[in-house]
Amino acid sequence: MLKGKSILLGVTGSVAAYKTIELIRLIKKEEASVRVIMTEASQRFMTPLSAEIASGDHVYRDMFDPPLSHISLPATADLLVVAPATANIIGKYANGIADDMLSTAMMAFQGKVIIAPAMNRRMYESPQVQKNLRYLESLGVTFAGPDKGVLACGEEGIGRMAGIDSIMDKIRSALTEQDLEGEQILVTAGPTREYIDPIRYVSNRSSGKMGYAIAAVAKRRGAEVTLITGPSALTPPEGVEVIKVETAAEMHQAVMDNFPMSTIFVMSAAVSDFSPVKTECAKIEKPDNFTLHLRKTSDILEEAGRLKKRPYTVGFSAETGFRLDRAKKKLTAKNMDMMVFNDVTKEGSGFDKDTNEVVILNRDKSGNIVEMPLPLMSKENVAAMIFDRISMQRERPDNE
Ligand SMILES: Cc1cc2nc3c(=O)[nH]c(=O)nc-3n(C[C@H](O)[C@H](O)[C@H](O)COP(=O)(O)O)c2cc1C
């Protein structure tokens, strides 16, 4: 996602400095280059050698080595990230102080800046730091964290550096075109549970990974996102409104409540197709034989497709085998704008995997179904391709 981008990373004198190695590793994993500047104090917490090995590049520490690097480095960077950022560097940046390699490079940088503060709770809450943070925010600086929790000094409270995943998410957003700004995107994810009695339920293998990836990508591209999720072990993406549901009926209600405000609706949840006719109030005794009577749950997509005024609606068709015919039938029968077919039995695809291999189906202006087969890729990349396709179809409905 960060391929080809150049990130300038400042590291300052906080106990959290050691975590930066993982940040460098993740940035590099996405094929971006990272140039590291370390302050003198930060070298007491992390060795420049570790940063050098992780980044595969020289680590800059001295304004005079090589001379003018404090000007040349920021001139070629797409983004400046300071993680961890001490109270000191925040104060210097807010007040125009440039007295070492990092603070001068920060002053010379003209692009987007992300700062991940890390410090003791009382330092963070001090009026001086708060005033500096407010001022930097007014200049357009983005902050990652800080988080609440147990601090390095043993105290509890706000001041922990944001998690590396959360900083990575801010980096991706900052370097991603905000082409979904103004969109209100409703995404469903995960399975539902249909209770037989208070202990047992009927469900399916959905993990929610595809839907959570869709929500993350939509948010990163500037959309307002509401994620309706069935039970899932995943952490929802930051900045997304989350509605937790359990049953198909609850999912149905939540979708209908949020439908009118949405411009795009992506139904990637695996809603149970069947629900027990009767849910017992108490645990059913263990019989020798047991017949469970099921009835069909309401088909949320079908209902959505019947509505005259509806958002651009995307359905998912998970099949066992290459049953593209079934997905095409659903696209037409349910009056969807787009259907995403995936064969859950295929290697690397389907439940609980981080990757997926899909065929995107939509209709051209004349109503003919257009197929867009995609190779195996990460679920985030599948999500990106779905939104690219929607944008393209809206711009040129007669594409292909
Ligand atoms: C053990 C130790 C831990 C520290 N942790 C932090 C910290 O988490 N956040 C912070 O703002 N300052 C912290 N400091 C203070 C900074 O290291 C100090 O203000 C230093 O001048 C920062 O320099 P720099 O911003 O150039 O890296 C710590 C100091 C020590 C001795």
The ligand as a Tripos MOL2 file, in Angstrom:
@<TRIPOS>MOLECULE
LIG
   31    33     1     0     0
SMALL
NO_CHARGES

@<TRIPOS>ATOM
      1 C1         14.4720    7.0760   31.5170 C.3       1 LIG1
      2 C2         13.9060    8.2820   30.8070 C.ar      1 LIG1
      3 C3         12.7320    8.1520   30.1340 C.ar      1 LIG1
      4 C4         12.1620    9.2460   29.4780 C.ar      1 LIG1
      5 N1         11.0040    9.0920   28.8020 N.ar      1 LIG1
      6 C5         10.4370   10.1560   28.2200 C.ar      1 LIG1
      7 C6          9.2120   10.0320   27.5310 C.ar      1 LIG1
      8 O1          8.6350    8.9390   27.4110 O.2       1 LIG1
      9 N2          8.6800   11.1430   26.9910 N.ar      1 LIG1
     10 C7          9.2610   12.3620   27.0780 C.ar      1 LIG1
     11 O2          8.6970   13.3400   26.5970 O.2       1 LIG1
     12 N3         10.4480   12.4860   27.7070 N.ar      1 LIG1
     13 C8         11.0530   11.4490   28.2650 C.ar      1 LIG1
     14 N4         12.2470   11.5920   28.9070 N.ar      1 LIG1
     15 C9         12.8980   12.8890   28.8650 C.3       1 LIG1
     16 C10        13.5680   13.1430   27.5250 C.3       1 LIG1
     17 O3         14.4710   12.0930   27.2060 O.3       1 LIG1
     18 C11        14.2650   14.4910   27.5400 C.3       1 LIG1
     19 O4         13.2890   15.5180   27.6240 O.3       1 LIG1
     20 C12        15.1580   14.7050   26.3460 C.3       1 LIG1
     21 O5         15.7370   15.9800   26.4380 O.3       1 LIG1
     22 C13        14.4010   14.5840   25.0570 C.3       1 LIG1
     23 O6         15.2270   14.8970   23.9730 O.3       1 LIG1
     24 P1         14.7440   14.7350   22.4820 P.3       1 LIG1
     25 O7         13.3740   15.2850   22.3760 O.co2     1 LIG1
     26 O8         15.7350   15.5230   21.7020 O.co2     1 LIG1
     27 O9         14.8280   13.2870   22.1520 O.co2     1 LIG1
     28 C14        12.8210   10.5010   29.5310 C.ar      1 LIG1
     29 C15        14.0190   10.6050   30.2300 C.ar      1 LIG1
     30 C16        14.5730    9.5110   30.8640 C.ar      1 LIG1
     31 C17        15.8590    9.6860   31.5970 C.3       1 LIG1
@<TRIPOS>BOND
     1     1     2 1
     2     2     3 ar
     3     2    30 ar
     4     3     4 ar
     5     4     5 ar
     6     4    28 ar
     7     5     6 ar
     8     6     7 ar
     9     6    13 1
    10     7     8 2
    11     7     9 ar
    12     9    10 ar
    13    10    11 2
    14    10    12 ar
    15    12    13 ar
    16    13    14 ar
    17    14    15 1
    18    14    28 ar
    19    15    16 1
    20    16    17 1
    21    16    18 1
    22    18    19 1
    23    18    20 1
    24    20    21 1
    25    20    22 1
    26    22    23 1
    27    23    24 1
    28    24    25 2
    29    24    26 1
    30    24    27 1
    31    28    29 ar
    32    29    30 ar
    33    30    31 1
@<TRIPOS>SUBSTRUCTURE
     1 LIG1         1 GROUP 0 **** ****
